[in-house]
């Protein structure tokens, strides 16, 4: 994930900062609202309805 892109991306649900994670799958995680957004083929899927919960 390009560092400059990651700097400008924000969580679509709460506008929080996203953290790039590679394990167990490639994703962008929001620590503020505990949502995980998958990255597929290098493209972040920033759709709220597609997000998974970090809480389990």
PQR file of N, CA, C, O and H, with PARSE charges and radii, in Angstrom:
ATOM      1  N   UNK A   1       0.863  -1.179   0.000 -0.4000 1.5000
ATOM      2  CA  UNK A   1       0.000   0.000   0.000 -0.0000 2.0000
ATOM      3  C   UNK A   1       0.903   1.233   0.000  0.5500 1.7000
ATOM      4  O   UNK A   1       1.824   1.345   0.809 -0.5500 1.4000
ATOM      5  N   UNK A   2       0.628   2.134  -0.901 -0.4000 1.5000
ATOM      6  CA  UNK A   2       1.402   3.360  -1.028 -0.0000 2.0000
ATOM      7  C   UNK A   2       1.219   4.227   0.227  0.5500 1.7000
ATOM      8  O   UNK A   2       0.093   4.511   0.636 -0.5500 1.4000
ATOM      9  H   UNK A   2      -0.120   2.043  -1.558  0.4000 1.0000
ATOM     10  N   UNK A   3       2.325   4.637   0.822 -0.4000 1.5000
ATOM     11  CA  UNK A   3       2.280   5.422   2.062 -0.0000 2.0000
ATOM     12  C   UNK A   3       1.558   6.755   1.872  0.5500 1.7000
ATOM     13  O   UNK A   3       0.831   7.195   2.763 -0.5500 1.4000
ATOM     14  H   UNK A   3       3.240   4.406   0.489  0.4000 1.0000
ATOM     15  N   UNK A   4       1.751   7.399   0.726 -0.4000 1.5000
ATOM     16  CA  UNK A   4       1.087   8.685   0.481 -0.0000 2.0000
ATOM     17  C   UNK A   4      -0.421   8.503   0.358  0.5500 1.7000
ATOM     18  O   UNK A   4      -1.189   9.345   0.823 -0.5500 1.4000
ATOM     19  H   UNK A   4       2.342   7.042   0.003  0.4000 1.0000
ATOM     20  N   UNK A   5      -0.845   7.416  -0.264 -0.4000 1.5000
ATOM     21  CA  UNK A   5      -2.278   7.132  -0.370 -0.0000 2.0000
ATOM     22  C   UNK A   5      -2.861   6.891   1.018  0.5500 1.7000
ATOM     23  O   UNK A   5      -3.934   7.398   1.344 -0.5500 1.4000
ATOM     24  H   UNK A   5      -0.221   6.732  -0.642  0.4000 1.0000
ATOM     25  N   UNK A   6      -2.156   6.120   1.827 -0.4000 1.5000
ATOM     26  CA  UNK A   6      -2.632   5.814   3.175 -0.0000 2.0000
ATOM     27  C   UNK A   6      -2.781   7.076   4.022  0.5500 1.7000
ATOM     28  O   UNK A   6      -3.665   7.145   4.875 -0.5500 1.4000
ATOM     29  H   UNK A   6      -1.284   5.708   1.562  0.4000 1.0000
ATOM     30  N   UNK A   7      -1.932   8.067   3.798 -0.4000 1.5000
ATOM     31  CA  UNK A   7      -2.020   9.330   4.544 -0.0000 2.0000
ATOM     32  C   UNK A   7      -3.317  10.087   4.265  0.5500 1.7000
ATOM     33  O   UNK A   7      -3.841  10.759   5.153 -0.5500 1.4000
ATOM     34  H   UNK A   7      -1.213   8.011   3.105  0.4000 1.0000
ATOM     35  N   UNK A   8      -3.840   9.985   3.044 -0.4000 1.5000
ATOM     36  CA  UNK A   8      -5.034  10.760   2.694 -0.0000 2.0000
ATOM     37  C   UNK A   8      -6.334   9.977   2.844  0.5500 1.7000
ATOM     38  O   UNK A   8      -7.412  10.570   2.870 -0.5500 1.4000
ATOM     39  H   UNK A   8      -3.415   9.439   2.322  0.4000 1.0000
ATOM     40  N   UNK A   9      -6.244   8.650   2.942 -0.4000 1.5000
ATOM     41  CA  UNK A   9      -7.463   7.860   3.121 -0.0000 2.0000
ATOM     42  C   UNK A   9      -7.982   7.998   4.548  0.5500 1.7000
ATOM     43  O   UNK A   9      -7.203   8.128   5.493 -0.5500 1.4000
ATOM     44  H   UNK A   9      -5.368   8.168   2.921  0.4000 1.0000
ATOM     45  N   UNK A  10      -9.291   7.970   4.691 -0.4000 1.5000
ATOM     46  CA  UNK A  10      -9.924   8.020   6.012 -0.0000 2.0000
ATOM     47  C   UNK A  10     -11.050   7.002   6.044  0.5500 1.7000
ATOM     48  O   UNK A  10     -11.585   6.620   5.003 -0.5500 1.4000
ATOM     49  H   UNK A  10      -9.923   7.865   3.923  0.4000 1.0000
ATOM     50  N   UNK A  11     -11.398   6.573   7.223 -0.4000 1.5000
ATOM     51  CA  UNK A  11     -12.508   5.644   7.395 -0.0000 2.0000
ATOM     52  C   UNK A  11     -13.792   6.309   6.887  0.5500 1.7000
ATOM     53  O   UNK A  11     -14.107   7.426   7.298 -0.5500 1.4000
ATOM     54  H   UNK A  11     -10.964   6.883   8.068  0.4000 1.0000
ATOM     55  N   UNK A  12     -14.531   5.645   6.007 -0.4000 1.5000
ATOM     56  CA  UNK A  12     -15.765   6.241   5.502 -0.0000 2.0000
ATOM     57  C   UNK A  12     -16.879   6.301   6.550  0.5500 1.7000
ATOM     58  O   UNK A  12     -17.841   7.052   6.388 -0.5500 1.4000
ATOM     59  H   UNK A  12     -14.275   4.737   5.673  0.4000 1.0000
ATOM     60  N   UNK A  13     -16.755   5.517   7.620 -0.4000 1.5000
ATOM     61  CA  UNK A  13     -17.793   5.496   8.652 -0.0000 2.0000
ATOM     62  C   UNK A  13     -17.620   6.618   9.672  0.5500 1.7000
ATOM     63  O   UNK A  13     -18.591   7.270  10.055 -0.5500 1.4000
ATOM     64  H   UNK A  13     -15.974   4.907   7.751  0.4000 1.0000
ATOM     65  N   UNK A  14     -16.367   6.843  10.114 -0.4000 1.5000
ATOM     66  CA  UNK A  14     -16.154   7.807  11.202 -0.0000 2.0000
ATOM     67  C   UNK A  14     -15.082   8.852  10.896  0.5500 1.7000
ATOM     68  O   UNK A  14     -14.834   9.744  11.707 -0.5500 1.4000
ATOM     69  H   UNK A  14     -15.578   6.314   9.802  0.4000 1.0000
ATOM     70  N   UNK A  15     -14.454   8.745   9.740 -0.4000 1.5000
ATOM     71  CA  UNK A  15     -13.375   9.655   9.305 -0.0000 2.0000
ATOM     72  C   UNK A  15     -12.084   9.467  10.096  0.5500 1.7000
ATOM     73  O   UNK A  15     -11.198  10.321  10.057 -0.5500 1.4000
ATOM     74  H   UNK A  15     -14.655   8.020   9.081  0.4000 1.0000
ATOM     75  N   UNK A  16     -11.978   8.338  10.820 -0.4000 1.5000
ATOM     76  CA  UNK A  16     -10.770   8.041  11.580 -0.0000 2.0000
ATOM     77  C   UNK A  16      -9.618   7.618  10.684  0.5500 1.7000
ATOM     78  O   UNK A  16      -9.806   7.347   9.498 -0.5500 1.4000
ATOM     79  H   UNK A  16     -12.698   7.645  10.852  0.4000 1.0000
ATOM     80  N   UNK A  17      -8.427   7.565  11.261 -0.4000 1.5000
ATOM     81  CA  UNK A  17      -7.223   7.163  10.539 -0.0000 2.0000
ATOM     82  C   UNK A  17      -7.244   5.654  10.318  0.5500 1.7000
ATOM     83  O   UNK A  17      -7.619   4.893  11.210 -0.5500 1.4000
ATOM     84  H   UNK A  17      -8.274   7.786  12.225  0.4000 1.0000
ATOM     85  N   UNK A  18      -6.841   5.229   9.128 -0.4000 1.5000
ATOM     86  CA  UNK A  18      -6.800   3.813   8.795 -0.0000 2.0000
ATOM     87  C   UNK A  18      -5.378   3.289   8.916  0.5500 1.7000
ATOM     88  O   UNK A  18      -4.418   3.985   8.585 -0.5500 1.4000
ATOM     89  H   UNK A  18      -6.536   5.847   8.403  0.4000 1.0000
ATOM     90  N   UNK A  19      -5.251   2.046   9.399 -0.4000 1.5000
ATOM     91  CA  UNK A  19      -3.951   1.398   9.550 -0.0000 2.0000
ATOM     92  C   UNK A  19      -3.889   0.221   8.581  0.5500 1.7000
ATOM     93  O   UNK A  19      -4.801  -0.605   8.541 -0.5500 1.4000
ATOM     94  H   UNK A  19      -6.030   1.480   9.669  0.4000 1.0000
ATOM     95  N   UNK A  20      -2.812   0.147   7.804 -0.4000 1.5000
ATOM     96  CA  UNK A  20      -2.633  -0.942   6.849 -0.0000 2.0000
ATOM     97  C   UNK A  20      -2.172  -2.192   7.582  0.5500 1.7000
ATOM     98  O   UNK A  20      -1.206  -2.149   8.345 -0.5500 1.4000
ATOM     99  H   UNK A  20      -2.071   0.818   7.837  0.4000 1.0000
ATOM    100  N   UNK A  21      -2.863  -3.308   7.351 -0.4000 1.5000
ATOM    101  CA  UNK A  21      -2.558  -4.590   7.992 -0.0000 2.0000
ATOM    102  C   UNK A  21      -2.422  -5.644   6.899  0.5500 1.7000
ATOM    103  O   UNK A  21      -3.215  -5.671   5.959 -0.5500 1.4000
ATOM    104  H   UNK A  21      -3.647  -3.342   6.732  0.4000 1.0000
ATOM    105  N   UNK A  22      -1.409  -6.517   7.021 -0.4000 1.5000
ATOM    106  CA  UNK A  22      -1.206  -7.552   6.008 -0.0000 2.0000
ATOM    107  C   UNK A  22      -1.621  -8.940   6.475  0.5500 1.7000
ATOM    108  O   UNK A  22      -1.775  -9.840   5.650 -0.5500 1.4000
ATOM    109  H   UNK A  22      -0.764  -6.495   7.785  0.4000 1.0000
ATOM    110  N   UNK A  23      -1.805  -9.133   7.765 -0.4000 1.5000
ATOM    111  CA  UNK A  23      -2.148 -10.460   8.281 -0.0000 2.0000
ATOM    112  C   UNK A  23      -3.395 -10.403   9.131  0.5500 1.7000
ATOM    113  O   UNK A  23      -3.517  -9.422   9.864 -0.5500 1.4000
ATOM    114  H   UNK A  23      -1.680  -8.402   8.436  0.4000 1.0000
ATOM    115  N   UNK A  24      -4.308 -11.301   9.129 -0.4000 1.5000
ATOM    116  CA  UNK A  24      -4.308 -12.535   8.337 -0.0000 2.0000
ATOM    117  C   UNK A  24      -4.615 -12.289   6.859  0.5500 1.7000
ATOM    118  O   UNK A  24      -4.222 -13.092   6.013 -0.5500 1.4000
ATOM    119  H   UNK A  24      -4.209 -12.098   8.533  0.4000 1.0000
ATOM    120  N   UNK A  25      -5.305 -11.198   6.534 -0.4000 1.5000
ATOM    121  CA  UNK A  25      -5.518 -10.814   5.142 -0.0000 2.0000
ATOM    122  C   UNK A  25      -5.194  -9.331   5.010  0.5500 1.7000
ATOM    123  O   UNK A  25      -5.175  -8.602   6.002 -0.5500 1.4000
ATOM    124  H   UNK A  25      -5.624 -10.546   7.221  0.4000 1.0000
ATOM    125  N   UNK A  26      -4.945  -8.899   3.806 -0.4000 1.5000
ATOM    126  CA  UNK A  26      -4.629  -7.495   3.557 -0.0000 2.0000
ATOM    127  C   UNK A  26      -5.870  -6.647   3.808  0.5500 1.7000
ATOM    128  O   UNK A  26      -6.929  -6.906   3.234 -0.5500 1.4000
ATOM    129  H   UNK A  26      -4.960  -9.492   3.001  0.4000 1.0000
ATOM    130  N   UNK A  27      -5.740  -5.632   4.668 -0.4000 1.5000
ATOM    131  CA  UNK A  27      -6.895  -4.799   5.005 -0.0000 2.0000
ATOM    132  C   UNK A  27      -6.452  -3.437   5.520  0.5500 1.7000
ATOM    133  O   UNK A  27      -5.277  -3.203   5.800 -0.5500 1.4000
ATOM    134  H   UNK A  27      -4.880  -5.422   5.133  0.4000 1.0000
ATOM    135  N   UNK A  28      -7.434  -2.549   5.635 -0.4000 1.5000
ATOM    136  CA  UNK A  28      -7.262  -1.261   6.294 -0.0000 2.0000
ATOM    137  C   UNK A  28      -8.170  -1.284   7.514  0.5500 1.7000
ATOM    138  O   UNK A  28      -9.380  -1.474   7.389 -0.5500 1.4000
ATOM    139  H   UNK A  28      -8.389  -2.740   5.408  0.4000 1.0000
ATOM    140  N   UNK A  29      -7.593  -1.093   8.687 -0.4000 1.5000
ATOM    141  CA  UNK A  29      -8.339  -1.175   9.937 -0.0000 2.0000
ATOM    142  C   UNK A  29      -8.484   0.200  10.572  0.5500 1.7000
ATOM    143  O   UNK A  29      -7.542   0.992  10.588 -0.5500 1.4000
ATOM    144  H   UNK A  29      -6.610  -0.938   8.788  0.4000 1.0000
ATOM    145  N   UNK A  30      -9.668   0.473  11.092 -0.4000 1.5000
ATOM    146  CA  UNK A  30      -9.929   1.715  11.807 -0.0000 2.0000
ATOM    147  C   UNK A  30     -10.014   1.411  13.300  0.5500 1.7000
ATOM    148  O   UNK A  30     -10.906   0.689  13.743 -0.5500 1.4000
ATOM    149  H   UNK A  30     -10.434  -0.171  11.079  0.4000 1.0000
ATOM    150  N   UNK A  31      -9.088   1.961  14.064 -0.4000 1.5000
ATOM    151  CA  UNK A  31      -9.092   1.760  15.510 -0.0000 2.0000
ATOM    152  C   UNK A  31     -10.167   2.569  16.215  0.5500 1.7000
ATOM    153  O   UNK A  31     -10.558   2.238  17.334 -0.5500 1.4000
ATOM    154  H   UNK A  31      -8.363   2.548  13.704  0.4000 1.0000
ATOM    155  N   UNK A  32     -10.648   3.626  15.572 -0.4000 1.5000
ATOM    156  CA  UNK A  32     -11.648   4.502  16.189 -0.0000 2.0000
ATOM    157  C   UNK A  32     -13.030   3.842  16.243  0.5500 1.7000
ATOM    158  O   UNK A  32     -13.688   3.868  17.284 -0.5500 1.4000
ATOM    159  H   UNK A  32     -10.330   3.895  14.663  0.4000 1.0000
ATOM    160  N   UNK A  33     -13.470   3.254  15.131 -0.4000 1.5000
ATOM    161  CA  UNK A  33     -14.808   2.636  15.113 -0.0000 2.0000
ATOM    162  C   UNK A  33     -14.747   1.111  14.964  0.5500 1.7000
ATOM    163  O   UNK A  33     -15.781   0.458  14.824 -0.5500 1.4000
ATOM    164  H   UNK A  33     -12.936   3.233  14.286  0.4000 1.0000
ATOM    165  N   UNK A  34     -13.541   0.551  14.994 -0.4000 1.5000
ATOM    166  CA  UNK A  34     -13.318  -0.896  14.972 -0.0000 2.0000
ATOM    167  C   UNK A  34     -13.907  -1.576  13.737  0.5500 1.7000
ATOM    168  O   UNK A  34     -14.576  -2.604  13.838 -0.5500 1.4000
ATOM    169  H   UNK A  34     -12.701   1.082  15.108  0.4000 1.0000
ATOM    170  N   UNK A  35     -13.645  -0.981  12.565 -0.4000 1.5000
ATOM    171  CA  UNK A  35     -14.075  -1.591  11.308 -0.0000 2.0000
ATOM    172  C   UNK A  35     -12.850  -1.992  10.495  0.5500 1.7000
ATOM    173  O   UNK A  35     -11.810  -1.336  10.542 -0.5500 1.4000
ATOM    174  H   UNK A  35     -13.102  -0.145  12.483  0.4000 1.0000
ATOM    175  N   UNK A  36     -12.998  -3.088   9.745 -0.4000 1.5000
ATOM    176  CA  UNK A  36     -11.942  -3.588   8.861 -0.0000 2.0000
ATOM    177  C   UNK A  36     -12.445  -3.551   7.427  0.5500 1.7000
ATOM    178  O   UNK A  36     -13.518  -4.065   7.112 -0.5500 1.4000
ATOM    179  H   UNK A  36     -13.844  -3.621   9.707  0.4000 1.0000
ATOM    180  N   UNK A  37     -11.647  -2.931   6.567 -0.4000 1.5000
ATOM    181  CA  UNK A  37     -11.969  -2.830   5.149 -0.0000 2.0000
ATOM    182  C   UNK A  37     -10.948  -3.648   4.368  0.5500 1.7000
ATOM    183  O   UNK A  37      -9.748  -3.387   4.457 -0.5500 1.4000
ATOM    184  H   UNK A  37     -10.775  -2.513   6.823  0.4000 1.0000
ATOM    185  N   UNK A  38     -11.407  -4.628   3.610 -0.4000 1.5000
ATOM    186  CA  UNK A  38     -10.513  -5.490   2.851 -0.0000 2.0000
ATOM    187  C   UNK A  38      -9.831  -4.724   1.727  0.5500 1.7000
ATOM    188  O   UNK A  38     -10.370  -3.757   1.189 -0.5500 1.4000
ATOM    189  H   UNK A  38     -12.382  -4.840   3.538  0.4000 1.0000
ATOM    190  N   UNK A  39      -8.632  -5.184   1.389 -0.4000 1.5000
ATOM    191  CA  UNK A  39      -7.911  -4.690   0.221 -0.0000 2.0000
ATOM    192  C   UNK A  39      -7.844  -5.863  -0.748  0.5500 1.7000
ATOM    193  O   UNK A  39      -7.263  -6.899  -0.427 -0.5500 1.4000
ATOM    194  H   UNK A  39      -8.195  -5.970   1.827  0.4000 1.0000
ATOM    195  N   UNK A  40      -8.433  -5.708  -1.926 -0.4000 1.5000
ATOM    196  CA  UNK A  40      -8.465  -6.781  -2.925 -0.0000 2.0000
ATOM    197  C   UNK A  40      -7.664  -6.351  -4.144  0.5500 1.7000
ATOM    198  O   UNK A  40      -7.952  -5.327  -4.764 -0.5500 1.4000
ATOM    199  H   UNK A  40      -8.905  -4.866  -2.187  0.4000 1.0000
ATOM    200  N   UNK A  41      -6.656  -7.145  -4.478 -0.4000 1.5000
ATOM    201  CA  UNK A  41      -5.789  -6.852  -5.623 -0.0000 2.0000
ATOM    202  C   UNK A  41      -5.208  -5.441  -5.541  0.5500 1.7000
ATOM    203  O   UNK A  41      -5.081  -4.753  -6.554 -0.5500 1.4000
ATOM    204  H   UNK A  41      -6.422  -7.977  -3.974  0.4000 1.0000
ATOM    205  N   UNK A  42      -4.855  -5.017  -4.317 -0.4000 1.5000
ATOM    206  CA  UNK A  42      -4.249  -3.712  -4.111 -0.0000 2.0000
ATOM    207  C   UNK A  42      -5.224  -2.549  -4.042  0.5500 1.7000
ATOM    208  O   UNK A  42      -4.810  -1.398  -3.913 -0.5500 1.4000
ATOM    209  H   UNK A  42      -4.958  -5.576  -3.495  0.4000 1.0000
ATOM    210  N   UNK A  43      -6.528  -2.844  -4.128 -0.4000 1.5000
ATOM    211  CA  UNK A  43      -7.549  -1.790  -4.115 -0.0000 2.0000
ATOM    212  C   UNK A  43      -8.339  -1.864  -2.811  0.5500 1.7000
ATOM    213  O   UNK A  43      -8.975  -2.883  -2.542 -0.5500 1.4000
ATOM    214  H   UNK A  43      -6.865  -3.780  -4.233  0.4000 1.0000
ATOM    215  N   UNK A  44      -8.314  -0.798  -1.988 -0.4000 1.5000
ATOM    216  CA  UNK A  44      -9.096  -0.808  -0.746 -0.0000 2.0000
ATOM    217  C   UNK A  44     -10.592  -0.703  -1.047  0.5500 1.7000
ATOM    218  O   UNK A  44     -11.023   0.150  -1.822 -0.5500 1.4000
ATOM    219  H   UNK A  44      -7.797   0.030  -2.207  0.4000 1.0000
ATOM    220  N   UNK A  45     -11.367  -1.578  -0.425 -0.4000 1.5000
ATOM    221  CA  UNK A  45     -12.821  -1.581  -0.580 -0.0000 2.0000
ATOM    222  C   UNK A  45     -13.399  -0.794   0.598  0.5500 1.7000
ATOM    223  O   UNK A  45     -13.635  -1.351   1.670 -0.5500 1.4000
ATOM    224  H   UNK A  45     -11.016  -2.272   0.205  0.4000 1.0000
ATOM    225  N   UNK A  46     -13.624   0.497   0.389 -0.4000 1.5000
ATOM    226  CA  UNK A  46     -14.042   1.389   1.474 -0.0000 2.0000
ATOM    227  C   UNK A  46     -15.551   1.603   1.477  0.5500 1.7000
ATOM    228  O   UNK A  46     -16.030   2.734   1.557 -0.5500 1.4000
ATOM    229  H   UNK A  46     -13.432   0.949  -0.482  0.4000 1.0000
ATOM    230  N   UNK A  47     -16.282   0.516   1.388 -0.4000 1.5000
ATOM    231  CA  UNK A  47     -17.741   0.556   1.455 -0.0000 2.0000
ATOM    232  C   UNK A  47     -18.163   0.147   2.864  0.5500 1.7000
ATOM    233  O   UNK A  47     -17.789  -0.926   3.336 -0.5500 1.4000
ATOM    234  H   UNK A  47     -15.893  -0.402   1.323  0.4000 1.0000
ATOM    235  N   UNK A  48     -18.931   0.985   3.527 -0.4000 1.5000
ATOM    236  CA  UNK A  48     -19.334   0.707   4.907 -0.0000 2.0000
ATOM    237  C   UNK A  48     -20.067  -0.626   5.009  0.5500 1.7000
ATOM    238  O   UNK A  48     -19.857  -1.380   5.960 -0.5500 1.4000
ATOM    239  H   UNK A  48     -19.235   1.857   3.143  0.4000 1.0000
ATOM    240  N   UNK A  49     -20.923  -0.919   4.036 -0.4000 1.5000
ATOM    241  CA  UNK A  49     -21.695  -2.163   4.082 -0.0000 2.0000
ATOM    242  C   UNK A  49     -20.832  -3.407   3.859  0.5500 1.7000
ATOM    243  O   UNK A  49     -21.284  -4.519   4.133 -0.5500 1.4000
ATOM    244  H   UNK A  49     -21.093  -0.307   3.263  0.4000 1.0000
ATOM    245  N   UNK A  50     -19.604  -3.245   3.369 -0.4000 1.5000
ATOM    246  CA  UNK A  50     -18.685  -4.369   3.160 -0.0000 2.0000
ATOM    247  C   UNK A  50     -17.711  -4.538   4.331  0.5500 1.7000
ATOM    248  O   UNK A  50     -16.979  -5.526   4.381 -0.5500 1.4000
ATOM    249  H   UNK A  50     -19.237  -2.342   3.146  0.4000 1.0000
ATOM    250  N   UNK A  51     -17.694  -3.599   5.260 -0.4000 1.5000
ATOM    251  CA  UNK A  51     -16.743  -3.625   6.376 -0.0000 2.0000
ATOM    252  C   UNK A  51     -17.060  -4.757   7.343  0.5500 1.7000
ATOM    253  O   UNK A  51     -18.212  -5.153   7.521 -0.5500 1.4000
ATOM    254  H   UNK A  51     -18.289  -2.796   5.219  0.4000 1.0000
ATOM    255  N   UNK A  52     -15.999  -5.260   7.960 -0.4000 1.5000
ATOM    256  CA  UNK A  52     -16.128  -6.275   9.002 -0.0000 2.0000
ATOM    257  C   UNK A  52     -15.800  -5.610  10.342  0.5500 1.7000
ATOM    258  O   UNK A  52     -15.128  -4.579  10.387 -0.5500 1.4000
ATOM    259  H   UNK A  52     -15.063  -4.938   7.816  0.4000 1.0000
ATOM    260  N   UNK A  53     -16.274  -6.202  11.411 -0.4000 1.5000
ATOM    261  CA  UNK A  53     -16.004  -5.679  12.747 -0.0000 2.0000
ATOM    262  C   UNK A  53     -14.679  -6.226  13.271  0.5500 1.7000
ATOM    263  O   UNK A  53     -14.401  -7.416  13.121 -0.5500 1.4000
ATOM    264  H   UNK A  53     -16.819  -7.040  11.374  0.4000 1.0000
ATOM    265  N   UNK A  54     -13.869  -5.380  13.876 -0.4000 1.5000
ATOM    266  CA  UNK A  54     -12.630  -5.831  14.500 -0.0000 2.0000
ATOM    267  C   UNK A  54     -12.898  -6.527  15.827  0.5500 1.7000
ATOM    268  O   UNK A  54     -12.026  -7.216  16.357 -0.5500 1.4000
ATOM    269  H   UNK A  54     -14.095  -4.414  13.998  0.4000 1.0000
ATOM    270  N   UNK A  55     -14.092  -6.352  16.362 -0.4000 1.5000
ATOM    271  CA  UNK A  55     -14.444  -6.933  17.659 -0.0000 2.0000
ATOM    272  C   UNK A  55     -14.750  -8.422  17.583  0.5500 1.7000
ATOM    273  O   UNK A  55     -14.986  -9.061  18.608 -0.5500 1.4000
ATOM    274  H   UNK A  55     -14.801  -5.792  15.931  0.4000 1.0000
ATOM    275  N   UNK A  56     -14.747  -8.964  16.403 -0.4000 1.5000
ATOM    276  CA  UNK A  56     -14.977 -10.403  16.300 -0.0000 2.0000
ATOM    277  C   UNK A  56     -16.101 -10.711  15.473  0.5500 1.7000
ATOM    278  O   UNK A  56     -16.427 -11.883  15.285 -0.5500 1.4000
ATOM    279  H   UNK A  56     -14.555  -8.445  15.571  0.4000 1.0000
TER
END
